[in-house]
Amino acid sequence: MTVDDVLREIKGKVRGVIPPSIDVSDVEFEGALVVIYTKHPDKFAKKEDLVKQLAKMLQKRIVIRPDPSVITDIDTAERKIKNIIPKDAEITNMYFRPEVGEVTIEVMKPGIAIGKQGTLLNEIRKTVNWSPHIARTPPIQSKTIKEIRGYLRSMSDERKEILRKVGRRLHRGASEGERFVRVTSLGGFRQVGRSCSMLHTQDSKILIDCGVDISSDNNTTPYIHLPEVLPLETIDAVVVTHAHLDHSGLVPLLYKYGFDGPVYCTPPTRDMMTLLQMDYLKVAAADAKKIPYSAENIRNVIKHSITMDYGDTTDITPDARLTFHNAGHILGSAIAHFHVGEGLYNIAFSGDIKYEKTWLFSPAVNRFPRLEAIVLESTYGGREDFQPSRGEATERLKDIVHQCLKKKGKVLVPVFAVGRSQEVMIVLEDLMRTKKIPKVPVYLDGMIWEATAIHTAYPEYLNNKLRMQIFQKGENPLLSEIFERVDSHEMRQRIIQDPDPCIVLATSGMMNGGPVMEYFKEWAESPKNTITFVGYQGEGTLGRRIQKGWNEIPLNVGGNIVNIKMNMNVEICDGFSGHSDRRQLLNFINNMSPRPERVLFGHGEESKCLDLSSTVHKKFNLNTAAPMNMETIRFR
């Protein structure tokens, strides 16, 4: 049976159930959804049971959408919405998504905009036939989010066509023949960097992550040229667990070489990875390195992205269903859980996880409806890898900063723009507000400000305590007056030359480029100053060399290699990591429900993957492995 046959059959069933008084203008696949277009959306709204009946009969997710002919044009709709929503709600923005008939209305006071029991939303729906969503106005406007929304709006027709194409592909029906589940390790196994795996069944080829190894000049790319991967057009879907470049950095490259399928991720991951990918191109150009793809390829990723919130489940191929669960690592980071076949096999890919409540996020989820296998990270899985708690890390940072400021020195903190910097910001704000360290300017350089703006746009992804502090008390530690954005080269030079003590958070986190290098060059020779590492430093990076105690650091200054004398104080402040340490990884497995039969370990240096695999096998009597890159393991 072809896709057209399937769709014809569905259309017949839909028209057989829906009363003749309700006009059905079209029935179409859009991704995993069956979308019913109607000129009478109000009549559908009154018959809630009708949609449930259709969903049960078709065993598919049903969405009712107004026929384009009855949707009010955007300018008129905007005017009418402004008349319906009280001025007290304070509308700040409206984003229309024509391809799905939705409008997001950003307001200062969501309760007023929604109205009692959603009365105003219903009125908007009836008046303009757009489906309204009310969102709280973010306190910092994100340039990235604004540009992504604008781009998607301009591409709405093309976007609709992409969703239809995805829908037709995944509704092609499961094939006959031997059923199997295999995973091929394409990158990030027995190493940290270039994470990439392929989940392969008789009806699916799914890539999980496609990252770049930014700590290496060679072998930076996953093994996507292997015969089982190529041609890239045969890949059904790409699933991105989170935005860090070692997981998302080469997704645009897939589009450059022929992939044209969907990318599944959470909404914050889409926005964050766009920010990081654009910056990756900028840094590569500035360092005169080969640029692997273009901004057009990044726009292709945005156009093909299908976003899902935690707990959402959707079919992504004829025999695979995807659910995202909180991974606790960075904003929007997810554990990707796959249900293969009708109960054939369940496998999860952890991405990077933090199994502890942090200042920003709730702990990683480790309870699933069903699970036979998991691919788990082991960045800090070594025998000696025990990290301090968040409380101990706060004390340690307090002592480091206090000692440096006492000497009238400057504290330089190399940070990843996403995750680590926001956690350090929250701790510094708390320490200064409670007068545990002197109040000095905290400068944010690089992408930190924009990454922080994206955090403020997705408060529902933060932990309960922080959300309550922001919404109920009106206190957002990320917006404290102590933070100053470095927005120009001139400002950076002023800070570097200023004799007064200060704290600078600057990217990149492993010191392989970025504005952190400008401060380091100027401040490294003074023993009054301190450099503090709060995140993982990959083997071969400048950050790792400094940690190892190199006395002289060769740096490229204006095309010449200059040796910088290393006199500044070097401190490591563990406990800020977004990765679980050995104890947390073992607890994560021990407390899993259900406990998996098999565990594969990756995303760690070779010794750590092997040691953790051996320990888990002995301790929990589980079938474990630490595959090498390019290995394939069959599960069914």
SULKA-V931153 format. One line per field, one symbol per residue. psi: psi as a letter, one per 30 degrees, with the letter a starting at -180 (. if undefined). A space follows every 10 residues. Layout:
psi=???
This chain:
psi=kleeeeeeee eeeeffekkf fjjjflklkj bfljkjklfi eeeeefiefe eeeeeeefhl kkkkkkkffg kkleeeeeee eeeekkeffi kflkjkiefg hlkkjkleje eeeelkhgee eeeeeeefgk jkkkkkkkfk kkeeeeeeee eeefgeeeee eeeeeeeeef gfkkllakkl jlkkjflgkh lklhkklkkk afgkjkkjli lkjffkflhf kligglefel lfffkelkkj elfkfffffg efeeeegfkg alkklleeee eeeeeeeeee eeeeeeghlk jfllfeeeee eeegkjkklk fkkkkflfgk kkkkkkfgdl kgkkkjkkjk aigekkkkkf bkljikkafe lllkkgklek kflkjklheh glegikllle eeeeeeeeee eeeefeghak kkjklkejde eeeeeeeeee eeeghflljl kjkjkbgeee eeeeeffhff flleeeeeee eefgjjffgl ffkkkjglee eeeeeefkfl klkkkkllfg hhalfeeeee effffkfflk kkkglkjkkf leeeeeefgk ekjkkjjhfk kkjkkjflkk kkilffkgkk aeeeeeeeee gkjlklekkk kahlleeeee eeeeeeeeeg hljllillkg kkkke.
